[in-house]
Amino acid sequence: MSVENHNGSDDRQRRRRFLMFAGPLGFVTLLVFMGFDFLEGNYAELLLDVFMCLVIVLGADAIFKYNQDRVAYAVALNLMNLVLLYDVAIGAGGTGGLFWLPVMPLFIFFFMERKESVASAAWFFCGALAILLFPSVLGTHPY
């Protein structure tokens, strides 16, 4: 086995092991958020929580059953980015969404390939900056 294939395999296994920890943790966290959103009557956020649970389940299925790691990570992370930007835009959870803004690029660069991660992180940061710098223009939550 060449060094390149061995390193690629190690990266794939490292990502999969982390996903086996982070996926269920994220799923359970979303279940808790669903409870809070239901009790508070935030049905749009509840629907997004359900959607993200589906993304976790379908993404894990694509990775572990169909070996479509690269596609699953790219789709799931970019959907997570959109949901997070939406949450920040509406001020969901007060200022709680803001704390996830610097964390998302870590997930992006961990799971995605170099070209894809740079593009995804750039779009994410542009969206976050627009939301935070121009709330009156975009009608987003003013922080």
N, C-alpha and C positions, 0 to 999 in steps of 0.2 A: 504494500500500500504506500502510495507516495505521501510526502509530507503535506502537500496541499489537500489531498483527499482526507487525510487523517485530521488535519486542523478543521476542515469544513465539517467533518463528522462530529468532532469534539464540540464545535460551536452549536451544531444542531442539537446535540444531546444536552448541552448546558442550557440552551433556550427551553427545551422541552422539560427539563427538570424544574426550572424556575416556573414555567407555566403550570406544572402540576401542583405547585405551591400557591402561586398567585391567582390562578383561575378560580379554584374553590373559595379562596379568601375573598376575591372580588364578588363572586356570586353571592356568598353569605352577606357581605356588606350591602350589596344591592337589595337583598331581601329585607334587611333592617330598614334601609331607606324607603323601600316600598311601604312598610308599615307606617313610618312617620308621614310619608306623603299621603297615604290614605287617610290617616287620622286628621291631618291638616287640610284635607280636601284639595290637595295639589294633584289633580288627576293627570295633567299634562306631564308632570315630572314622574308620576307613577308609571305612565305609559312608556316614558323613556327608560325607566329602570327595568321594566319588563323587556323592552327592546334590547338593552345592553345584556341582560341575562341570556337572551336568545343568541346574541353575538358571541358570548362566551361559549355557550353550548355548541353552536354550529361551527365556531372556529376550532374548538377542541376536536370535534368530529372530523373536520377537514384535515387537521394536523395528524391525529393519531390513527384515523381509519383510512384516509386517502393520501397521506403523506404530501399534502399541499401546504407545507409550512410557510413558504415565502408569500404566497397569495393570501393565506389566512391571516398572517401577521399584518400585512399591508392593509387589507380591508378592515380588520378589527381595530387596529390602532388609529386609522384615519376616521373611522366612525366614532371611536372614543374621543378623538380630538374635536369633532363636530359637536358631540353632546356636551363636552366640557365647555367649549366656547359658547354654546347656547346657555348653559347654566350660568356662566359668568355674565353673559349679556343680560339675563333676566334678574340677576342677583340672587339666584337660588342659594339657600343656606346662608344668607347674609354675606359675609366675606369668605366663607369656607372654600368656595371655588377658586379663589385667588391663590390659595396655598398649593393647589394642584398644577398651576401654570408652569412653575419651574421644574416640576417632577415629570411631566409628560415627555419632554425631550429625552430624559433618561431611558424611559421605556422605548421610545422611538429608536434611539441609537442602539439599544441592547438587542431588540428583536429584528430590526429591519437591516437590509443590506445598505452599504454606504451611500450609493446614489439615491436610493429610495428614501433613506432616512434624512438626508440633507434636504431633499425636496419637501418631504412631509413636515420636518421641523420648521423650515422656512415659511411654509404656508400657515402653519400653526402660530408662529410668532407674529406674522403679519396680521392674522385675524385677531390675536390677543391684543396687539398694539392698537389696532383700529377700534376695538371695543372699549379699551381703557382710555384712549386719548380723545375719542370723538363721541362721547355718550349723547351729547345733545343733537348731533347730526344724525347718528344712527338710531336714536331712541332707545339706547341701552341703559342699564343700571349705572347711575353715577357713583363711583367709588370715591 
